[in-house]
């Protein structure tokens, strides 16, 4: 059953896009609609991108962003839609067809193949130059280097892609989009896991793509960077388009209110909490990338650990979760000395870790119920 969205904020018409001059649109999508088991997750959404435009696609989790992306990228077949690229209809429901038409998508979980070189990943899916079935590595490398030069990001194209930094892997995926001459690029949370410096490199590459006329649909929950890199925005809520316009004409507070469907004061009410007794007490903790760290986490408290990539944030939680051994210091759990020798031992003591790389470190490609019960198999 479709639940109607709350009263929407007034829609602001952008000067570019479907409600402006559709004839000059690079991408024009009308009436995107999709339901699952009678539940409407996308309800007649219109979206337009002009050449060189960077449009933010915003909304809370469950707003319909992922479904919209999957429809445009051919992963999901819509119930109803009319999608045109430079005025020509785009067949929907097949990823290869969408890519050949000129729509490239960089998902948050990048499709990178460890064991292959950077050049081979950048040209994945392309017909490579061969001699008697053997790839001509020099020509492949030259093509790949030209792609990275266009992005302004020189890289050793012979290296195993598994050795790249997060921004290097993102650039490799962007190079792949260039290789197929994409006209529309969809970026889904592209800065997740990137440092500020790496994010700056990505933004510079995006500017180069814009200069080539590539239209970019940019999905992110980081509204400050949306303000920095995007010209226009579209807000979805409960599968419906509730607001769109120019980024320059809207504040972050207004965007948050449009996404949530209620005033900002109601989203972040005053906190009233009194933390209880210490649950975790860390004193002088040492380990890989960790030196003399001390802190306490009390009952009912949300404790944050911040720092740049490589500062030791992940190592601290890995030590507490039994994934890494500490080399110094002490840890107490509810006043009792705590030194787990394995993940299983930590879990039995009541410590659970949700890892940063969920797909590779936290889940197995199987049924949902099996994943949900992985930590309690011996109890069933």
N, C-alpha and C positions, 0 to 999 in steps of 0.2 A: 504494500500500500504506500503510495507516495504521500509524504508529509510535506505540506506546503512550507515554503521558507517564511521566516518572520518578515515583518514589514521592511522593505529594502530602502537603503539610502537612495536619493535621487541619482539616476544615471547621468553622468556627464559625457556628452558626445565628444570624442576626440576629433581633431582636424584631419588625422590620417586614419585609415581603416575602413571597415565595412560601412559605417554610418557616414563616412566622408565620401571619398571618390573611389568606389569599388572597382571602376574600370582600370585604375592604375595600381590596384593591389597586387602584391606578390602572392599572398595567400588570402583567400576569402573562403571562410567556412560558415555555412548557414545551417541553423536548426540541428546542431549536434545533439542527438538524443540516444540514451542508452538506459535499459532497465535490466535488472537481474531478479528473477523469480517474483516479478510484479513490483519490485522496488525501483523507482526511478532514481538513478544516480547522476544523470545528466539530462537536463530538461530544456531542449530547444536553445542551446547556447550559440551565439554568433561570435565570430572572432576573425579579425582581419589584421594582416601585417603588410606594411609597405616596404619596398626595397630599402635596405639599410636601417630599418627600424628595429629597436630593441624594446620589446613589450614584456612587462612583468605579468606573470600569471600567479595570482595570489589567492589564498583561501586557507582555512583551517584544514586539518586532517579530516578526510571524508567529504570535502567540499565538492569533489569531482575533478580535481586537477589531473590526477593520474589517469582517470578514464579518458579525459580529453586528449592527453598526450598519447595514450595507447591507440585511440581512434586515428589521430593524425599520422602516427608512425606505422599503422597497418596491423598492429598486434591484436586489436579488438575490432570486430565488425559492428558498426552502429545500427540501431533500429531505424534511424532516419538521419540523413545528413546530405549536404551538398558541399563538396570541397573542391576548390579550383585553385590551380597554381598558374599564375600569369594568364588567367582567363580560361585555361584548359581544365576539363574535369579530371580529377584524380580518382582512380579506382581504389576502393577501400577494402580492408580486410586481409591484406597481404604485405608483410614488412618489406620484402624484396621489391614489390611493385612501388611502394611508397618511396623507397630509396632511389630507385631508377627514375622516378618522377622528379626527384630533387629535394626530398624531405629527409634530413638526417637527424637522429636523436641520440644524445648522450645521456644515458640514464645515470642515476646516482651510483649504481653498481656498474662500473664500466666494463664493457665487453673486451677485455684484454686477455690474450692467450700467453701465459708464461711458457718459456721454452722456445718461443719464436723471437726473432730479433725485432727491434723497433721498426725497421723498414718493412718487415713482413707483416707486422700488426697494422701499420699505417696503410698498407695496400691489401689488407685482408678482403677477400671477395673479388679482387680485381684479376684480370688475366695478366699473368706475369710473363716477361720475356724468358723464353727457354731455348735450349739447344739440346735436341734429342732427349727431352724430358727433364733436363737439369736446368734449374733456375740460374739466369745470368745475374749473379749477385751485384756486379758492378752497375749494371743498368738499373736494377731495383734500388740499390743504394742511392744512385744519382737522382732517381725520381723522388725518393723519400726526402733527401736533403733539400730538394727544391720546394717540397711542401712545407717543411719546417722553416725554410727561409721566408716563405710567404707569411708564416705566423710570427716571424721575428724571434724564433726560439731555436737556436742552433743546438744540435744534440748528436750524440754518437749513434747513428742509425744501425750500427752493427751490434750494439749491445743487446743482451737479453732484456726484454721489456720488464721482467720480474725484478730487475735491479733498479728500476727507475723510481724516483720520488713520486709522490702523489700528483704533483703538477706535471711531471714528465709524462705520466700515464694519461692525464687529461689532454695534454698537447698531442699525444699520439692519437687519441680518439678524434681530436679536432682535425688532425692531418688526414685521417681516414675520410672525414666528411668532405674535406677539400678535394680528395682524390676522385670522388664521384661527382664533383662539381655541384654540390648541394646549393640550392637557392633558399631553402628554409632550414634553420638549425634550431633544434629544441634542446635546451640545456636544463636538466633536472637536478637542482641542488649541486651545481658544479663546484662550489667552493667548500663543500663539506670535507673536512680533513685537511684543508689547505691553510698555510700560514698567511699572514698579511702580505708578506713579500711575494709568495706564490700566487695569491689572489690578484695582486697587481700585475703580474706577468700574464695571467689569464685575461684580465681586462684589456691589456694592450693588444693581445691577440684578437680579442673580440672587435676592437676598433679597426684592425686591419681587415677583418671579415666584413664589417659594415661598409668599409670603403669599396669593397668589391660588389656591394649591392645585396649581400646576404641578409635576409630578414631573420631576426633572432627572437625566439620565445623563451623567456628567462623565468624559471621557477625557483623561488627561494623564500625561506622564512626570515631571512636577514634583511629587514626593511631598510637599514642604513645603506647597505650595498645596492639595494634596488634603487634608492634615490640617486646613488652615484652613477650607475651604469645604464639605467633604463630611461627612455623618453616617455613611454605611455604605460598604462596598466589596465588590467582586467581583474576584477574581484569576483570569485565564485562563492556561493554559500548554499548549502543543501542542493547542489547540482544546478543552481540557477545563476545567471549573470545578474549581479546586484549593483555593480558600479564599474565605470571605466572612465578614462580620461587621461590627461597629461600629468605626469609626475610632478611637474613644477607647480601645478595648481592644487596640490593636496598635501596634507601633513601626515606624518606617521600615525598620529593619534586618530586621524580620520580613517586611515587605511585599516587600522586595528578594529575600530568600531564597525566598519563595513564588513570586515571578515567575520566578526563575532556576532553582529546583529544587535548589539546593545552598547550603551555608553561606556567609555573607557573606565569611569569610576566603578561601574558594576563588574568589570573584568578583573580589576586589581583592587579588591576591597582592603581596608587596613588589616594588617596581620595582628592577631592576638594569640600568642602562644608562649608558653613557659616551658622551655626544655627541661627534661627530667635528669635523672642520674646518667653518668657516662656509660655508654655501651661499648665503645671502642676507645682505647687509650694507647696512643703510639708515642714512644719515647726514643729519640735518637736513632730512628730507623735508617739502615744503610742497606744498599743492594745495588744492582745494575742501574746506573744513572741516578741513584738516590743516595744522598749524603746528609746524615744527621737531621732527619725530618721528625718533628713532634707535633701532635695535635690530638684533640679529643672530639668525639662525636657523641652527642647526648641523645637520649630517648626523645623521639618526636622532633628531632632537628634534621634539617637538610643542610649538609655540609658540602661546600664546593671546593674543588681543587683546580686551580687555573695555572696556565703557563703556556709558552710556545711549544711547538712540536719539538720533541727531543729533550724537553726539560725534566722528564721523569714522572709525568702525571700517570700514564698508563702503567708504568713499572710499580708505582705505589699500590694501585688496586690489584695488580697481578700478584704482588707479594701477599696481600691480605686474602686473596682468593685461592692461594695455594699453587699458583702457576709458576712462581719463581721463589727461590729461597732467599731469605734475608741473610746478610753477612754481618749485621750488627744491630744493636738496639733491642727494644722489647715491644711486644704487642700484648695487650690484655683485652679479653672479651668478657664483659660483665664482671670485671675484677679478677678473672682467672687467666693465667698465662696462656697465650695462644700462639702456636707455631705449627700450622698445618703442613703436612708433608705431601699433600696431594689435594687436588680439587675436590675429590670425594670427601676427604676429611674436613675441608673447610665447609662444604655444604652440610655435612652432618652437624657441624657446630653452629649452623645458621647463617653462614656467609655465602651469598650468591653473587655472581658477576654476570652482567650483561655486557659482552665485549663490544669494542668499537666496530670491528669487522664482523657483523652479525652472520653474513652468509657463509664466510669461510671458517669462523671460529665459534659460532654459536648455534648453528643450525645444520641439519642434514637434509639432503634433497629427498624428502619422504613426506608422508602424510602429516597433517597438522597435529593429530592426536598423538602420534609417536614422538614428535618433537616436544609437545607439551608434557609428556611423561618420561622424558629421557632421564631426569634426575631422580625419579622414584620407581624405576623399573623393578628394583628388588623388593618393593613393598606390595606388588600386585601378584 
